[in-house]
Amino acid sequence: MKGLSNRSIVWKICMISFACLTIPTLLFSFYLYRKQADESYSRIVQEQLRVTEQAARSVDAALASIRQLQLDLAYSDPLYIYLSRLHRVGLTYNRYPIWTEQLLGKAITSIKYSLRSHNLGIQAANIYVPATLDVEGNYFLEADRLSELAFFQDFRDSNVFQALYFLDEEQTDAFRSVCGYASGSAGPEVIITLCRIDSTTPGDCIGYLLFECSPQKVFSVLSGHPDSREKDYYVWFRSSQTGYGAFPSADWDAFPGQPGTASCLEADRLYYTACTMEHFDITVVNTNPLPQAAYVLPAFRLSLALAMFALLQFILLTLFIRRTFHHLHQDLNLMDAIIAHGFQERIPEIRTDEIGMIAHHYNLLLDKISSLISENIRRETAQVQSQLMALQYQINPHFVYNTLNIFSGYAAQNGQNALADSIASFGQLLRYTIKTDGLYASMETELHNAVSLINVYNIRYFGRLHLSTDVPETLRQFRIIKFLFQPLLENAILHGLLPNTSLHIRIHMRQIEHHIEISISDDGDGMTPQRLLEVEACMRDPAKAAPSPSAKGTFIGLKNICQRLKLFYGEQAELVIRSEEHQGTTVTIHIPVSSHPPKTDAAIPDPET
């Protein structure tokens, strides 16, 4: 075993498998083939002969049932009485209307009941009478229609009582054309069964009962499906020398054709099993050729010896593989532990085969991963902190600038009457803006800030701004990032408020499954489609998007909000804008509930401290 320890695992498994499994199995297989080939082939032939005989008997029984039904219907009392009266006294509506109607009605009822109560593949049934009819139809036609057809001439000249004919596509078209009615058979081929109805006078024929049968349904017993074309069987009609299905050319004259007994038939150098029916001159052929050779399981004694030998080989091979791969399983478990503990440990390198090489390369990979993780953590921490600081305070000078402009315009227009109220509202906003108590605020605090903002702007716009909120009590303590509403409210006022009009702004908040939906809508001027496209482009890529020269604003507020949403909430956060020109604008924000921050978070230090 020491000499094998340095060999590759693949070499070990291949050599043991070849020496203990492949060579003995080949020897036993060759012996069993020589021993069982003839017996196996004979057994397969006998089985297929039996199956073919059963198929032929099934078709024979189906056709016999059709023939018996035809015979019972032909000499049923209603039909026989009507045909006898029609033949003897010339029963017509003109001469005997009441009598004719009664007898004909009973005959038709008998035919319909017989066809309805039997599911034998009969598509149509008609009685052809030698007499002249007032009106053809209702199952009764004149026999002169069939006089030019070859199969009817053969039946009439043969002087037999019943006969069966298979019509190919050409003969079927000729039959349907002379009958003058739409055939019930859906296929291009048809099986015709004819029965002569004789009167009490010997040799005196009073009519012919013809059944039109669908080959697909009559031969459905061969496949078990009425719509299939019996791919495994071929039906040969000796009388008409035609066949139904697909089969290579065969010497039918050389086939013994013993009724009810299956035998072998040669076609295109292959052997098939075929059986001729007992009551019909029809041969059913199994289209699956017989195999020229067969391989079977060995005899019980040899099978038992082979099974015991294979089991012993399997046990030995399993023990060897388990011992070989035991160290690999230990290394895999150690790999899981290393991953769980932050890539701190290493796999011992004590082997020189493939398992040892895996351990060595895995340790190299762990060293590289640890180095990359440490470097990435330092880089990401510095980047995120700088971005958060910059984005958090970016809005403060922008807001102070806008507020001072508002106060300046108000003072110039109205004097000093409401200056105290303006300074008070502005003071609240300024304290909230420069407050360094963290990155998050409750929804209720943000709403108070929004109300203060509207109050400040109402000084300039003379109370034309109206703010309404719809926030459930259960969501008022939900904590969101600060200054989320302020840029959106400023955009609604600066871009939506028209001269000499009022502006209604509504803040709505609700929870939808695992997300919080916040919408800020107004009934202002709205945006043109081109303007909306510019805004959406800015939201998708704030770094590349730039407004057109004619556009108002630079999207600073929207860029700020979009960047902060992605930084604080990840890709699950979403901001959507819907706007129609002169109809208003709605900004909808989706925040995942799982990102709800704690009630207290670490405050960002004041840059001036």
Steps between C-alpha positions, in 0.01 A plus 500: 500500500792737556599464137150599392473798734691727260306388193214711370148414610390456137775243441404306813129481412562409135747222574289335771182529292669349195662213690209409729192594297557547127695184415278256698181663369616468138586133549167422660310698237663308216419170664137597560462622142617168360282311741173689473490651146299223335263458793441875525421536130254211511326650800467840331357341184242306698399809695454707183305218334267490797452878494428495125245220546324700769492807275354299213236348728406848626448633148319179403265541794434865413415418138289203610303732727438737209388207282267369771351846554446532127326164487277581797404836353438363149242248627352708778121508483450873420756507218411160353126573500551836328729351231262207442198729452706731279607204287160329473246780476716800398451689824510877423366819652278557200318169531518424873607816684398401856624145471828612340565763765438259789717216365779731387503678835535171689780386269695825540457487877635145505806603297577803719463300821730222376773742392473710817520206737819352350839670480665292230644769271198507267486845341197453272233239420277494190255258341513472121177361355439370147163680488439860395463747790289816504775691683842368591637569845442403863732198463323372183656529153452325169733209423574633151743744658739213578465313172818649348722442804739206479453379856119494462523310174731249665258460792197459278674244275653301785159398631621528861284619784744744663833649391762752614698731271782749564496801269815703444493877439409474131227241558366698796469815287315301232265351759416837655446665165238248386325487836412867482525569875767630739677199647526469876857370477761764560790303349598452134449122530194303600391146590175386338292211640213381280207276593234377257143500625295222337126458499320180593523399135839334438735714291278805520705799635305786655796719602860539604615630840832686474712609796769760443768458768803709592825300486649722771230399747458137390874440536533714811515177704853458360630816669235593757449848349222563247680791328837332450602318183620179667873551440585159649267297276419461131172350373504313167175422316565194287181527296574848369882475525513831687631594839435752775805658654867503401702182439786396268430275206444135589436169326142444613464183294781338697336582831324186634207699636363235734187669647533583868868401521787748475815423308803679360495707182810613309512850351811690386727242668331555834264273687162606634215321675162484327166330564198442276158544660273202549182649351640746247759475223707771669856480632630710790878563492710625789722766339772467765762270346629211704854553637766280350673463835404557861685551826331392816578463864704187585363199673427529869819325613725710283302818586542432868873443461537818297293701752705374797824569319387850397384570857837398639674724248268789590573461871876495445487796263273696736732443797799611298326814367370592846847468646649704217246777522489512881765772506317690229184505714703628796640779285150593376370523855798714592429724202145559629636587843753741349225680306280521811784652710598770255784329304735502798615135514690290244486137379795279609712393200607142584437317168672503160216371280207692348340557843819662624516720187141612562584595859809696388314698232207560736737652759642728231149606409416568867803727531396693192138528616601626844723765344228614258234511773714714727586740220141519377365568851741789549422646160120464524488640853687812404296548181158454662581727791617778270197463273256503789658807652503683168144408404359567848633856512477582131144612537560741795664792312262448213201531732638800691561673169140448385360608839698821505371582154145451623548731798672759282215506253240520776676784679525694174131455421323531837722678746558370857148400620543121502878484536481349851287207382727442205811493716329254740406257223839532341664437836315170539610392155858609560522316834365182336743539212819546700404259778759219524296233678539237233415410142140394567185667627151376572224549248323734742810722530533520123134599474551782756793623294285487186231714670763757603631509146154567357445776760822673392410481131145622570649833615628556149200359318235655726349177628444337162670176613294226669647183652303192606636175647362148509727293723366223727589523867677165477748645249567841658796363699649327196854639465621621161804696385484871580416769243307255280195729454665841487646485142182346363280768660729774367481353148120486521484868608766645268399305188132429558351821640357726230437877542169592662417136582510275804705183542375198692764252619413166656735263687371142517667204668398133518649152538477255207619152601873543573533858376405849624351717226529881537336719237517882466251631246397847389249652258746745349626567150654156451771417245516457127597153371843628398559648845389174665747306286784729613403450864486119461839500324644691796354243742642205306852641472552816707867520396436507123157662468493875442200726438450669167609864469136612497399297806435657839714373787784252525324214685720546809219397737403190300861393455553534873193293587576226244858462618405494867224242443746264330766553766268455799254239370679327211350395167162416661426871540321667210390852398239536225367825348168527315404837351269644238523851365249735672373203707751470783785278616525200733829374646482150651773352722523132598708408805543140623357440847800283590721807478321675790786648710519493881351784703846637562788500259848635511505870428735638238737744669467866412770585242582818692582313822 
